[in-house]
Amino acid sequence: MSQYGQVQVKDNRYKFRGDFHRLEQHMPIRNADEGWKLVGVTKPRDMTYVHTYGGEAIFFESLSQGKLLATKCENPACEANGSIFQPFRIYCPDCLSKGTVIDMTDLAKKSATVHTFMVCERSGAFNMLDKPIRFINIEFENVCTILFSYLLVGEPHMGMRVVPVFKYHNPTYTILDLSWVPAGTKAESLPEGFGF
């Protein structure tokens, strides 16, 4: 049996190892209206996308460790000096200076509230979340931006206090490793793999 593919960086180059594309037998496509005449073949494919995080890698790594990082503009000449940005931004959108990485986990636990929400009953292809999906926009005290995420348990309402939960077990190293629950939710109410 073939080994699933893995990617590593060594000597500043991507090194691919294992099987990324599993070939399957080509199946004929026949036209039933024209005497089962051959009109083509199937070519199933698995696509492998390599997404590089660059300066945002620290953000995604921190989620697997139960930390929510943000960035802050510390350019004294910038109008946005002192502004905290969540979602994480490498550069200040006003002056384009490199932001300072800060840990805002405690701030999120103390001040996160639902700004707006939307419940999605049906979703498109490649959705990885259980339906219905409770999308929420989260605002934080002294943070100038709003984060788009999802409520893991409970029903959302505007102004609702929420706290972050993190996917510790088998993290995906994507934004799906961060979710939110109503403040006061007990640890035993969380789905397997998630924790405070």
C-alpha positions in Angstrom: 0.0 0.0 0.0 1.4 3.4 -0.9 2.3 6.1 1.7 0.2 9.3 1.7 2.1 12.3 0.6 4.0 14.6 2.9 5.8 17.9 2.3 8.8 19.3 4.2 11.1 22.2 3.6 14.8 21.4 3.6 17.7 23.5 2.3 15.1 26.2 1.4 13.2 23.8 -1.0 10.0 21.9 -0.8 10.6 18.1 -0.5 7.7 15.9 -1.5 7.6 12.3 -0.3 4.9 9.7 -0.8 1.9 9.3 -3.0 -0.1 12.5 -3.7 -2.0 11.2 -6.7 -3.7 7.8 -6.6 -4.5 6.7 -10.1 -7.8 4.9 -10.7 -9.0 2.9 -13.7 -10.5 5.0 -16.5 -14.1 4.2 -16.8 -15.8 4.5 -20.2 -18.6 7.1 -20.6 -21.2 5.8 -23.0 -24.3 7.5 -24.6 -27.4 5.4 -23.8 -29.3 7.4 -26.4 -27.0 6.4 -29.2 -26.5 2.7 -28.8 -24.1 2.9 -25.9 -21.5 4.7 -28.1 -18.3 5.7 -26.4 -18.2 9.4 -25.8 -15.3 9.7 -23.3 -13.6 8.3 -20.2 -13.5 9.4 -16.6 -10.3 10.8 -15.2 -10.6 11.1 -11.4 -7.9 13.2 -9.9 -6.8 14.2 -6.4 -5.3 17.7 -6.5 -2.6 18.5 -4.1 -2.3 22.2 -3.2 0.7 23.5 -1.3 -0.3 26.5 0.7 2.6 28.5 2.2 1.8 30.6 5.2 4.9 32.8 5.2 4.6 35.3 8.0 1.2 34.0 9.1 2.6 30.5 10.0 3.0 31.6 13.6 -0.7 32.4 13.8 -1.8 28.9 12.6 0.8 27.1 14.8 -0.4 29.0 17.9 -4.0 27.8 17.4 -2.8 24.2 17.9 -1.3 25.4 21.2 -4.4 27.2 22.5 -3.3 30.7 21.7 -4.9 33.4 19.6 -2.3 35.8 18.2 -3.0 39.2 16.6 -0.8 42.0 15.3 -0.4 45.6 16.4 0.9 48.6 14.6 3.6 50.3 16.5 4.7 52.9 13.9 4.6 56.3 15.7 4.1 58.0 12.4 1.0 56.0 11.5 -2.6 57.0 12.1 -3.3 53.4 13.2 -0.5 53.4 15.7 -1.6 51.2 18.6 -4.3 49.5 16.6 -4.7 45.7 17.1 -5.7 43.7 14.1 -7.6 40.4 14.3 -7.6 38.6 11.9 -3.9 38.4 12.0 -2.2 40.8 9.5 1.5 40.8 8.8 1.5 44.5 7.8 -0.4 47.4 9.0 -3.0 48.2 6.3 -2.5 52.0 6.8 1.3 52.4 6.8 2.4 49.0 5.5 5.0 48.7 8.4 5.4 45.2 9.8 3.1 44.6 12.7 4.2 43.4 16.1 2.8 39.9 17.0 0.8 39.9 20.3 -1.0 37.2 22.2 -4.6 38.3 22.6 -5.9 35.0 24.1 -6.8 36.5 27.5 -8.4 39.6 25.8 -10.6 37.3 23.7 -11.6 35.3 26.8 -12.6 38.4 28.6 -14.2 40.6 25.9 -15.3 38.6 22.8 -18.9 39.2 21.8 -21.0 38.3 18.8 -21.3 41.4 16.6 -23.5 39.6 13.9 -24.3 36.1 13.0 -25.8 33.9 10.2 -27.0 30.3 10.3 -26.2 28.3 7.2 -28.4 25.3 6.6 -26.8 24.2 3.3 -23.3 24.8 2.1 -21.2 24.2 -1.0 -18.7 21.6 -1.9 -15.7 20.9 0.3 -17.5 22.2 3.5 -15.8 20.6 6.5 -18.2 21.8 9.2 -21.3 20.1 10.5 -24.5 21.8 9.4 -26.2 24.0 10.4 -23.1 26.2 10.6 -23.5 29.1 12.9 -21.2 31.7 11.4 -20.4 34.6 13.8 -18.6 37.9 13.5 -16.7 38.6 16.7 -15.7 41.9 18.1 -13.1 42.4 20.9 -12.5 45.3 23.3 -9.8 47.7 21.9 -9.4 45.7 18.6 -10.2 47.7 15.5 -11.3 44.8 13.3 -13.9 42.0 13.5 -13.1 38.3 13.2 -15.3 35.9 11.1 -15.5 32.5 12.6 -18.1 29.9 13.8 -19.9 28.9 17.0 -19.1 25.4 17.9 -22.0 24.8 20.4 -25.1 26.7 21.2 -27.3 29.2 19.4 -25.9 32.7 18.6 -27.4 36.0 19.3 -26.0 39.5 18.9 -24.1 40.8 21.9 -23.6 37.2 23.2 -20.4 36.7 25.2 -18.2 34.0 23.7 -14.9 32.5 24.5 -12.4 30.8 22.1 -11.9 27.0 21.9 -9.0 25.3 20.1 -8.6 22.0 18.3 -5.8 20.4 20.2 -6.2 16.8 19.0 -5.3 16.3 15.3 -5.1 20.1 14.5 -5.5 21.0 10.8 -3.3 24.1 11.1 -6.0 26.1 9.5 -8.5 28.6 10.8 -10.9 25.7 11.6 -8.7 25.0 14.6 -10.3 28.1 16.2 -13.9 28.2 17.2 -16.1 29.8 19.8 -18.6 28.8 22.5 -20.9 30.8 24.7 -19.2 32.1 27.9 -19.8 29.6 30.7 -19.7 26.5 28.5 -18.3 23.5 30.4 -15.4 21.6 29.0 -17.4 18.3 28.9 -19.9 20.0 26.4 -17.2 20.5 23.8 -16.8 18.0 20.9 -13.9 15.6 21.0 -10.5 17.2 20.2 -11.5 20.7 21.3 -10.5 22.5 24.6 -10.2 25.9 26.2 
